[in-house]
Amino acid sequence: MRVNQLDREIGLNGDTVRFYTRIGFLNPVKDPVNGYKEYSPKDRRFLRFILSARQLGFSVNNIGQPYRPIPTIMVRRLHYVQHWRGPIWKLSCLRQSVIILTAV
């Protein structure tokens, strides 16, 4: 899969894909025939992971390299998200109850 195919599929621009390639997060293989960089399904999965982590507020430095241990700050943030998942769900249910009660 080439840069333009990857960015179209995921909804990015080529510069973003090239940036993550340049800093070593993605590891495309250069096609010996035409010289294009080919990204693997593993690169695609890791790019989706990077984007999800960025949406959760992780910096590029916090995300780390693939195949390295997950940085401590990332583990802490994941625990934080899991810790608040229950209370957020309860608040959502409470909100729904208020909407139902006020609709009557």
C-alpha positions in Angstrom: 0.0 0.0 0.0 1.5 3.4 -1.0 1.3 6.7 0.8 -1.7 8.0 -1.2 -3.6 4.8 -0.7 -2.9 4.8 3.0 -3.8 8.4 3.5 -7.1 8.0 1.5 -8.0 4.9 3.5 -7.4 6.4 6.9 -8.3 10.0 6.1 -5.0 11.7 6.4 -2.7 13.6 4.1 0.5 12.3 2.7 2.6 14.6 4.8 1.3 13.0 8.0 2.2 9.5 6.8 5.6 10.7 5.7 6.2 12.4 9.1 5.5 9.2 11.0 7.7 7.4 8.5 10.5 9.9 9.0 10.5 9.6 12.8 10.6 5.8 12.5 7.0 4.9 13.6 6.3 3.3 10.2 8.6 1.1 8.3 7.7 0.9 4.6 9.7 -1.3 2.2 11.0 0.3 -0.9 9.7 -1.4 -4.1 12.9 -2.4 -6.1 11.1 -2.0 -9.4 9.6 1.5 -9.1 11.2 2.9 -5.9 7.8 3.6 -4.2 7.5 3.0 -0.5 5.1 0.2 0.3 3.3 0.1 3.7 2.3 -3.1 5.2 -0.9 -4.0 7.1 1.2 -3.8 10.3 2.1 -0.2 9.4 -1.6 0.6 8.8 -2.6 -0.9 12.2 0.1 1.1 14.0 -0.8 4.3 12.2 -4.4 3.8 13.4 -3.0 3.2 16.9 -0.9 6.4 16.7 -4.0 8.4 15.7 -6.1 7.0 18.5 -3.4 7.8 21.0 -3.0 11.3 19.7 -6.8 11.8 20.1 -6.5 10.7 23.7 -3.9 13.4 24.2 -0.6 11.5 24.0 2.3 13.3 22.5 4.4 11.8 19.8 7.2 11.3 22.4 4.7 9.5 24.7 3.6 7.0 22.0 7.1 5.5 21.5 8.3 3.2 18.9 6.6 -0.1 17.9 8.0 -3.2 19.6 9.3 -1.2 22.5 7.7 -1.3 25.9 4.8 1.0 26.3 6.1 4.2 27.9 5.1 4.6 31.6 3.1 7.8 31.0 1.0 5.9 28.4 0.2 3.1 30.9 -0.7 5.7 33.5 -3.1 7.5 31.1 -4.7 4.2 30.1 -5.3 3.4 33.8 -6.8 6.9 34.2 -9.1 6.4 31.2 -10.2 3.0 32.6 -10.7 4.5 36.1 -13.1 7.2 34.8 -15.0 4.9 32.4 -17.4 3.7 35.1 -18.2 7.2 36.5 -18.7 8.6 33.0 -21.1 5.8 32.2 -23.0 6.4 35.4 -23.3 10.1 34.6 -24.5 9.3 31.1 -27.2 7.1 32.6 -28.2 9.8 35.0 -28.4 12.3 32.2 -30.7 10.0 30.2 -32.9 9.6 33.3 -33.1 13.4 33.7 -34.0 13.7 30.0 -36.7 11.1 30.3 -38.1 12.6 33.5 -38.2 16.1 32.1 -39.9 15.0 28.9 -43.0 13.9 30.7 
